[in-house]
Amino acid sequence: MRAAFWAKSSEEDRWSMYLATPALDKMGILSAYGAVLDACRSLGEVSFDASNVLKLVSERDPLAKSVLSLLKKFPDVAEKQLLASDLGNFPVEQSISTQ
């Protein structure tokens, strides 16, 4: 995983945890999600339904590229609220980087 961040799309009514990972391109979508869900289950009781909250994105995804670029330029942006304008053309209401 290269970055993890919460974002609320202007098209959805809930927050999602985005994971930017090379595993998506290497393993394929089903295997990558399976590996992430297995990791969540190994943590024991999780306070959210990971299958409904987590969104895996490729490092090549425009949103992931924007977040990775911000984290590279401004390492202290971790755990800060980002404005939609910080994330290029992605239609988000709000985002919080958790690196």
TORNU-361498 format. One record per residue (C-alpha): residue in one letter; y, z, x. Coordinates in pm, 1 decimal, always signed. Layout:
// TORNU-361498
<node><type>a</type><y>Y</y><z>Z</z><x>X</x></node>
...
This chain:
// TORNU-361498
<node><type>m</type><y>+0.0</y><z>+0.0</z><x>+0.0</x></node>
<node><type>r</type><y>+337.6</y><z>-97.1</z><x>+134.9</x></node>
<node><type>a</type><y>+558.4</y><z>+57.5</z><x>-134.3</x></node>
<node><type>a</type><y>+533.0</y><z>+250.9</z><x>-457.2</x></node>
<node><type>f</type><y>+812.8</y><z>+274.9</z><x>-707.5</x></node>
<node><type>w</type><y>+878.9</y><z>+355.7</z><x>-1070.3</x></node>
<node><type>a</type><y>+1062.0</y><z>+95.2</z><x>-1275.6</x></node>
<node><type>k</type><y>+1145.1</y><z>+50.5</z><x>-1640.0</x></node>
<node><type>s</type><y>+1167.1</y><z>-312.9</z><x>-1733.1</x></node>
<node><type>s</type><y>+1430.7</y><z>-408.0</z><x>-1986.1</x></node>
<node><type>e</type><y>+1145.6</y><z>-576.3</z><x>-2173.6</x></node>
<node><type>e</type><y>+931.8</y><z>-260.8</z><x>-2205.7</x></node>
<node><type>d</type><y>+988.8</y><z>+81.7</z><x>-2355.7</x></node>
<node><type>r</type><y>+811.8</y><z>+283.6</z><x>-2086.7</x></node>
<node><type>w</type><y>+822.3</y><z>+343.0</z><x>-1713.4</x></node>
<node><type>s</type><y>+554.9</y><z>+190.6</z><x>-1489.4</x></node>
<node><type>m</type><y>+447.0</y><z>+281.9</z><x>-1137.2</x></node>
<node><type>y</type><y>+446.3</y><z>-36.3</z><x>-929.3</x></node>
<node><type>l</type><y>+229.6</y><z>-48.7</z><x>-618.0</x></node>
<node><type>a</type><y>+309.9</y><z>-327.2</z><x>-373.4</x></node>
<node><type>t</type><y>-11.5</y><z>-389.3</z><x>-185.4</x></node>
<node><type>p</type><y>-180.8</y><z>-657.6</z><x>+23.0</x></node>
<node><type>a</type><y>-509.2</y><z>-556.6</z><x>-144.3</x></node>
<node><type>l</type><y>-417.5</y><z>-763.3</z><x>-447.5</x></node>
<node><type>d</type><y>-419.1</y><z>-1085.7</z><x>-244.3</x></node>
<node><type>k</type><y>-719.0</y><z>-985.4</z><x>-31.2</x></node>
<node><type>m</type><y>-948.5</y><z>-841.8</z><x>-299.0</x></node>
<node><type>g</type><y>-835.7</y><z>-1007.7</z><x>-619.9</x></node>
<node><type>i</type><y>-691.6</y><z>-837.2</z><x>-923.5</x></node>
<node><type>l</type><y>-1008.6</y><z>-678.7</z><x>-1064.7</x></node>
<node><type>s</type><y>-1133.1</y><z>-535.4</z><x>-735.0</x></node>
<node><type>a</type><y>-786.5</y><z>-412.5</z><x>-636.8</x></node>
<node><type>y</type><y>-732.5</y><z>-233.8</z><x>-969.1</x></node>
<node><type>g</type><y>-1085.7</y><z>-92.7</z><x>-947.2</x></node>
<node><type>a</type><y>-1014.8</y><z>+50.9</z><x>-601.9</x></node>
<node><type>v</type><y>-687.3</y><z>+206.7</z><x>-718.8</x></node>
<node><type>l</type><y>-843.9</y><z>+358.0</z><x>-1031.0</x></node>
<node><type>d</type><y>-1133.9</y><z>+495.7</z><x>-823.4</x></node>
<node><type>a</type><y>-878.8</y><z>+656.4</z><x>-589.3</x></node>
<node><type>c</type><y>-697.8</y><z>+810.8</z><x>-886.8</x></node>
<node><type>r</type><y>-1022.6</y><z>+945.1</z><x>-1029.8</x></node>
<node><type>s</type><y>-1112.5</y><z>+1097.6</z><x>-692.7</x></node>
<node><type>l</type><y>-799.4</y><z>+1313.0</z><x>-716.7</x></node>
<node><type>g</type><y>-949.7</y><z>+1499.6</z><x>-1008.3</x></node>
<node><type>e</type><y>-752.6</y><z>+1545.6</z><x>-1326.0</x></node>
<node><type>v</type><y>-453.5</y><z>+1312.6</z><x>-1333.4</x></node>
<node><type>s</type><y>-169.7</y><z>+1386.1</z><x>-1575.4</x></node>
<node><type>f</type><y>-133.4</y><z>+1024.4</z><x>-1689.8</x></node>
<node><type>d</type><y>-353.3</y><z>+733.9</z><x>-1788.4</x></node>
<node><type>a</type><y>-342.6</y><z>+534.2</z><x>-1464.3</x></node>
<node><type>s</type><y>-482.2</y><z>+222.7</z><x>-1627.9</x></node>
<node><type>n</type><y>-178.0</y><z>+204.3</z><x>-1857.5</x></node>
<node><type>v</type><y>+92.6</y><z>+315.1</z><x>-1613.6</x></node>
<node><type>l</type><y>+6.1</y><z>+145.1</z><x>-1282.9</x></node>
<node><type>k</type><y>+101.5</y><z>-212.2</z><x>-1205.5</x></node>
<node><type>l</type><y>-21.2</y><z>-371.0</z><x>-886.0</x></node>
<node><type>v</type><y>+198.8</y><z>-638.7</z><x>-736.7</x></node>
<node><type>s</type><y>+157.5</y><z>-858.8</z><x>-433.6</x></node>
<node><type>e</type><y>+387.4</y><z>-807.2</z><x>-138.0</x></node>
<node><type>r</type><y>+499.3</y><z>-1163.9</z><x>-213.0</x></node>
<node><type>d</type><y>+612.9</y><z>-1070.1</z><x>-564.4</x></node>
<node><type>p</type><y>+994.8</y><z>-1105.1</z><x>-595.4</x></node>
<node><type>l</type><y>+1034.7</y><z>-746.3</z><x>-716.6</x></node>
<node><type>a</type><y>+818.0</y><z>-611.0</z><x>-433.7</x></node>
<node><type>k</type><y>+1012.6</y><z>-821.0</z><x>-182.8</x></node>
<node><type>s</type><y>+1339.4</y><z>-673.3</z><x>-309.1</x></node>
<node><type>v</type><y>+1212.2</y><z>-315.7</z><x>-283.2</x></node>
<node><type>l</type><y>+1052.4</y><z>-371.4</z><x>+59.0</x></node>
<node><type>s</type><y>+1375.8</y><z>-527.7</z><x>+183.5</x></node>
<node><type>l</type><y>+1579.2</y><z>-231.6</z><x>+59.9</x></node>
<node><type>l</type><y>+1338.3</y><z>+16.3</z><x>+218.3</x></node>
<node><type>k</type><y>+1355.0</y><z>-170.7</z><x>+548.5</x></node>
<node><type>k</type><y>+1736.2</y><z>-185.7</z><x>+550.4</x></node>
<node><type>f</type><y>+1791.6</y><z>+162.0</z><x>+411.3</x></node>
<node><type>p</type><y>+1497.9</y><z>+395.0</z><x>+488.6</x></node>
<node><type>d</type><y>+1681.3</y><z>+684.6</z><x>+324.1</x></node>
<node><type>v</type><y>+1675.0</y><z>+504.1</z><x>-12.4</x></node>
<node><type>a</type><y>+1335.4</y><z>+665.8</z><x>-81.2</x></node>
<node><type>e</type><y>+1343.4</y><z>+888.4</z><x>-389.8</x></node>
<node><type>k</type><y>+1678.5</y><z>+746.4</z><x>-499.0</x></node>
<node><type>q</type><y>+1765.8</y><z>+584.1</z><x>-826.5</x></node>
<node><type>l</type><y>+1829.9</y><z>+213.5</z><x>-786.8</x></node>
<node><type>l</type><y>+2041.6</y><z>-1.1</z><x>-1010.2</x></node>
<node><type>a</type><y>+1909.4</y><z>-320.2</z><x>-1163.3</x></node>
<node><type>s</type><y>+2150.6</y><z>-514.9</z><x>-943.7</x></node>
<node><type>d</type><y>+1973.7</y><z>-373.3</z><x>-635.7</x></node>
<node><type>l</type><y>+1652.9</y><z>-551.9</z><x>-732.6</x></node>
<node><type>g</type><y>+1765.1</y><z>-910.7</z><x>-751.8</x></node>
<node><type>n</type><y>+1676.3</y><z>-1093.9</z><x>-1069.4</x></node>
<node><type>f</type><y>+1415.2</y><z>-850.1</z><x>-1202.2</x></node>
<node><type>p</type><y>+1526.0</y><z>-730.6</z><x>-1547.1</x></node>
<node><type>v</type><y>+1500.8</y><z>-354.1</z><x>-1497.0</x></node>
<node><type>e</type><y>+1696.0</y><z>-83.4</z><x>-1670.1</x></node>
<node><type>q</type><y>+1628.5</y><z>+167.5</z><x>-1393.1</x></node>
<node><type>s</type><y>+1410.4</y><z>+208.7</z><x>-1089.5</x></node>
<node><type>i</type><y>+1324.0</y><z>+493.4</z><x>-858.3</x></node>
<node><type>s</type><y>+1179.9</y><z>+419.1</z><x>-518.0</x></node>
<node><type>t</type><y>+909.8</y><z>+654.4</z><x>-397.7</x></node>
<node><type>q</type><y>+801.1</y><z>+458.7</z><x>-89.2</x></node>
